[in-house]
């Protein structure tokens, strides 16, 4: 995995930046940056990591990540295969909290916008009618420039500030920026975990990647991720199982094995602890049956 870079920097001559992304897979680097990021994947599936949250993603999710909130949209393994014909695409908007200038951002007319930026420190996922409206406006924004583009961006932000159709993603805020050496370290760890989480991973394997002792690595991992290594692996396996439950007709026993659990009873227990329901009930509820 390549080193994390600060790839979203907005040119000094611009208030914000919008990009249309199209590639074989989304950038697999775990990273954070000072800019706020509004992102909608249009094509592609995989697993997203936002703060301390792990969840499968698909097209047309609308996510606002706050300043310095670490994140990663990791495409499914199939997208990385040598002869894969799969592709991903999306629209991303980068902006600063002070996009209208420090003087204006302190005025009462923009109090709600400041509150939106504050909430986004945990990451926000929008849904319902507001999501559809904002995605449409993001498509239109790509075709605009100058003052017309700024006005269009403010329309998007106005919709996001007034809606209640959202939920917070991460349990914790990440106020302080990660150092480059931290993002480089965790990128290598995440890459190894994502390739091997469906089989047993020994702590010393990951500790060796960072030239640490297992106990030192365990403390470091928990500090960066706000959860222990065992909990992280369990959540990753459960979220993979959720994906298989809703997208395949495989039995619960087969899904348990394919998700890295040694026994069905352990899978059922951990699934219920994490999702608050049995795997079979989760599938029925999701599919409406």
C-alpha positions as CSV (number, residue, x, y, z in Angstrom):
1,X,0.0,0.0,0.0
2,X,1.4,3.4,-0.9
3,X,2.1,6.0,1.7
4,X,-0.8,8.2,2.8
5,X,-0.7,11.6,1.2
6,X,-2.7,14.8,1.7
7,X,-4.3,14.5,-1.7
8,X,-7.4,16.8,-1.0
9,X,-5.6,20.1,-0.5
10,X,-7.7,23.0,-2.0
11,X,-5.8,25.5,-4.1
12,X,-5.4,28.9,-2.5
13,X,-7.2,30.4,-5.5
14,X,-10.4,28.4,-4.8
15,X,-13.1,28.4,-2.1
16,X,-13.8,24.7,-2.5
17,X,-12.9,21.8,-4.9
18,X,-15.1,19.2,-6.5
19,X,-13.9,16.1,-8.3
20,X,-15.4,13.3,-10.3
21,X,-13.6,10.0,-9.4
22,X,-13.4,7.1,-11.7
23,X,-11.0,4.2,-11.4
24,X,-10.6,0.4,-11.0
25,X,-11.0,0.8,-7.2
26,X,-11.1,3.5,-4.6
27,X,-7.9,4.7,-3.1
28,X,-7.1,2.0,-0.4
29,X,-5.1,4.4,1.9
30,X,-6.4,5.1,5.4
31,X,-5.9,8.9,5.8
32,X,-7.2,12.1,7.3
33,X,-7.1,15.7,6.1
34,X,-8.0,19.2,7.4
35,X,-10.7,19.7,4.7
36,X,-14.3,18.7,5.2
37,X,-15.3,16.1,2.6
38,X,-18.8,15.4,1.1
39,X,-18.7,12.2,-0.8
40,X,-21.1,10.0,-2.8
41,X,-19.9,6.7,-4.3
42,X,-21.8,6.2,-7.6
43,X,-20.4,2.8,-8.5
44,X,-18.6,0.2,-6.4
45,X,-19.0,-1.8,-3.2
46,X,-16.7,-2.5,-0.3
47,X,-16.0,-1.7,3.3
48,X,-15.8,1.8,4.7
49,X,-13.8,2.8,7.8
50,X,-14.8,6.2,9.2
51,X,-13.4,7.0,12.7
52,X,-14.1,4.0,14.8
53,X,-17.0,2.8,12.5
54,X,-16.8,-0.2,10.1
55,X,-19.6,-0.8,7.6
56,X,-20.1,-2.1,4.1
57,X,-20.8,0.5,1.5
58,X,-22.5,0.6,-1.8
59,X,-23.6,3.2,-4.4
60,X,-25.4,6.4,-3.6
61,X,-24.5,6.8,0.1
62,X,-24.0,10.4,1.1
63,X,-21.3,11.0,3.7
64,X,-19.9,14.2,5.2
65,X,-16.6,13.7,7.0
66,X,-15.3,16.4,9.3
67,X,-11.8,17.8,9.5
68,X,-9.1,15.3,10.6
69,X,-11.6,12.4,10.8
70,X,-9.7,9.4,9.5
71,X,-11.4,7.4,6.7
72,X,-11.0,4.8,4.1
73,X,-13.4,3.4,1.4
74,X,-11.8,0.0,0.6
75,X,-13.2,-1.7,-2.5
76,X,-14.1,-5.4,-2.3
77,X,-11.3,-7.8,-3.2
78,X,-12.8,-8.5,-6.6
79,X,-11.9,-4.9,-7.7
80,X,-8.2,-5.6,-7.1
81,X,-8.0,-8.8,-9.2
82,X,-5.5,-8.5,-12.1
83,X,-8.1,-9.0,-14.9
84,X,-11.0,-7.4,-13.2
85,X,-13.4,-5.4,-15.4
86,X,-15.1,-3.8,-12.4
87,X,-14.8,0.0,-11.8
88,X,-15.8,2.5,-9.2
89,X,-16.9,6.1,-9.5
90,X,-18.0,8.9,-7.2
91,X,-18.3,12.7,-6.6
92,X,-16.3,14.3,-3.8
93,X,-16.4,17.9,-2.6
94,X,-13.6,19.3,-0.4
95,X,-14.2,22.5,1.6
96,X,-12.8,24.3,4.7
97,X,-14.9,25.4,7.7
98,X,-13.8,28.9,7.0
99,X,-15.0,28.8,3.3
100,X,-16.7,32.1,3.7
101,X,-14.0,33.7,5.8
102,X,-13.5,33.8,9.6
103,X,-15.4,37.1,9.9
104,X,-18.6,35.8,8.2
105,X,-18.5,32.4,9.8
106,X,-18.9,34.0,13.2
107,X,-22.2,35.7,12.3
108,X,-25.5,34.5,13.5
109,X,-26.8,33.7,10.0
110,X,-24.2,31.0,9.8
111,X,-24.7,29.4,13.2
112,X,-26.5,26.4,11.8
113,X,-23.7,25.8,9.3
114,X,-21.1,25.9,12.1
115,X,-23.2,23.4,14.0
116,X,-23.2,21.1,10.9
117,X,-19.4,21.2,10.7
118,X,-19.3,20.4,14.4
119,X,-21.5,17.4,14.0
120,X,-19.5,16.2,11.1
121,X,-16.5,15.6,13.3
122,X,-18.0,12.2,13.9
123,X,-19.0,11.7,10.3
124,X,-22.6,12.1,9.1
125,X,-24.6,9.8,6.8
126,X,-27.6,11.4,5.1
127,X,-30.7,9.5,3.8
128,X,-34.2,10.1,2.5
129,X,-35.3,12.9,0.2
130,X,-32.4,15.2,1.2
131,X,-29.9,12.7,0.0
132,X,-31.5,12.5,-3.4
133,X,-31.7,16.3,-3.7
134,X,-28.1,16.8,-2.6
135,X,-26.7,14.1,-5.0
136,X,-28.6,15.8,-7.9
137,X,-27.1,19.2,-6.9
138,X,-23.6,17.6,-6.7
139,X,-24.0,16.4,-10.3
140,X,-25.0,19.9,-11.3
141,X,-22.2,21.6,-9.3
142,X,-19.6,19.8,-11.5
143,X,-20.8,21.8,-14.5
144,X,-20.6,25.2,-12.8
145,X,-17.9,27.7,-11.9
146,X,-17.5,31.1,-10.4
147,X,-20.1,32.7,-8.2
148,X,-22.8,30.4,-9.6
149,X,-20.8,27.4,-8.3
150,X,-20.5,29.0,-4.8
151,X,-24.2,29.7,-4.7
152,X,-24.9,26.1,-5.7
153,X,-22.6,24.8,-3.0
154,X,-24.4,27.0,-0.4
155,X,-27.7,25.4,-1.5
156,X,-26.2,22.0,-0.8
157,X,-25.0,23.1,2.6
158,X,-28.4,24.7,3.4
159,X,-30.1,21.4,2.8
160,X,-27.7,19.5,5.0
161,X,-28.0,22.0,7.9
162,X,-31.8,21.9,8.0
163,X,-32.5,18.2,7.6
164,X,-33.0,15.7,10.4
165,X,-32.5,12.7,8.0
166,X,-29.0,11.8,9.1
167,X,-27.1,9.8,11.7
168,X,-23.6,10.1,13.2
169,X,-21.2,7.5,12.1
170,X,-18.2,7.4,14.5
171,X,-18.7,7.1,18.3
172,X,-15.8,9.5,18.8
173,X,-14.5,12.7,17.4
174,X,-10.9,13.0,16.1
175,X,-9.9,16.6,16.7
176,X,-6.2,16.3,16.4
177,X,-4.6,15.5,13.0
178,X,-2.7,12.3,12.6
179,X,1.0,12.6,11.8
180,X,2.1,11.2,8.5
181,X,4.1,8.4,10.2
182,X,0.9,7.3,12.0
183,X,-1.2,7.1,8.8
184,X,1.6,5.2,7.0
185,X,1.8,2.8,9.9
186,X,-1.9,2.2,10.1
187,X,-2.2,1.9,6.3
188,X,0.1,-1.0,6.3
189,X,-1.7,-2.6,9.2
190,X,-5.1,-2.1,7.6
191,X,-3.9,-3.6,4.3
192,X,-2.7,-6.7,6.1
193,X,-5.9,-7.1,8.1
194,X,-8.1,-6.6,5.1
195,X,-6.3,-9.3,3.2
196,X,-6.3,-11.8,6.1
197,X,-9.2,-11.1,8.5
198,X,-11.1,-14.2,7.3
199,X,-8.4,-16.4,8.8
200,X,-6.7,-16.3,12.2
201,X,-4.4,-13.3,12.6
202,X,-1.7,-13.5,15.3
203,X,-0.9,-10.2,17.1
204,X,2.8,-10.7,16.6
205,X,2.3,-10.7,12.8
206,X,1.1,-7.2,13.0
207,X,3.5,-6.1,15.7
208,X,6.3,-7.2,13.4
209,X,5.0,-4.9,10.6
210,X,5.6,-1.9,12.9
211,X,8.7,-3.3,14.6
212,X,6.9,-3.4,17.9
213,X,6.3,-5.9,20.7
214,X,2.8,-7.5,20.7
215,X,1.9,-5.6,23.9
216,X,3.1,-2.3,22.5
217,X,1.2,-2.8,19.3
218,X,-1.9,-3.7,21.2
219,X,-1.8,-0.5,23.1
220,X,-1.0,1.6,20.0
221,X,-3.8,0.0,18.0
222,X,-6.4,0.7,20.7
223,X,-5.2,4.3,21.0
224,X,-5.6,5.0,17.3
225,X,-8.8,3.0,16.7
226,X,-10.6,3.6,20.0
227,X,-11.1,-0.1,20.3
228,X,-8.9,-3.2,20.9
229,X,-7.6,-5.3,18.2
230,X,-9.8,-8.3,19.0
231,X,-12.9,-6.1,18.9
232,X,-11.8,-4.5,15.6
233,X,-11.4,-7.9,13.9
234,X,-14.7,-9.2,15.3
235,X,-16.6,-6.1,14.0
236,X,-14.9,-6.5,10.6
237,X,-16.0,-10.1,10.4
238,X,-19.5,-9.3,11.5
239,X,-19.9,-6.6,8.9
240,X,-18.6,-9.0,6.2
241,X,-21.2,-11.5,7.4
242,X,-23.9,-8.8,7.1
243,X,-23.0,-8.3,3.5
244,X,-23.2,-12.0,2.8
245,X,-26.5,-12.3,4.6
246,X,-28.1,-9.6,2.5
247,X,-26.5,-10.3,-0.9
248,X,-26.3,-14.1,-1.1
249,X,-28.4,-17.2,-0.4
250,X,-25.6,-18.9,1.6
251,X,-26.6,-20.6,4.8
252,X,-25.7,-19.0,8.2
253,X,-23.3,-21.8,8.8
254,X,-21.4,-21.2,5.5
255,X,-21.4,-17.4,6.1
256,X,-20.0,-18.0,9.6
257,X,-17.1,-19.9,8.1
258,X,-16.5,-17.5,5.2
259,X,-16.4,-14.6,7.7
260,X,-13.6,-16.1,9.7
261,X,-15.4,-17.7,12.6
262,X,-14.3,-21.1,13.9
263,X,-17.6,-22.2,15.3
264,X,-21.2,-21.3,14.5
265,X,-22.0,-20.8,18.2
266,X,-19.3,-18.2,18.5
267,X,-20.5,-16.5,15.3
268,X,-24.1,-16.3,16.6
269,X,-23.0,-14.9,19.9
270,X,-20.8,-12.2,18.5
271,X,-23.3,-11.3,15.8
272,X,-26.0,-10.8,18.4
273,X,-23.7,-8.8,20.6
274,X,-22.8,-6.5,17.7
275,X,-26.0,-6.2,15.7
276,X,-28.5,-6.8,18.6
277,X,-30.3,-9.6,16.7
278,X,-29.7,-13.1,15.4
279,X,-28.2,-13.5,11.8
280,X,-31.4,-15.0,10.5
281,X,-33.5,-12.1,11.9
282,X,-31.1,-9.6,10.5
283,X,-31.5,-11.1,7.0
284,X,-35.3,-11.2,7.3
285,X,-35.5,-7.6,8.5
286,X,-33.2,-6.3,5.8
287,X,-35.0,-8.1,3.0
288,X,-38.5,-7.4,4.4
289,X,-39.5,-11.0,4.6
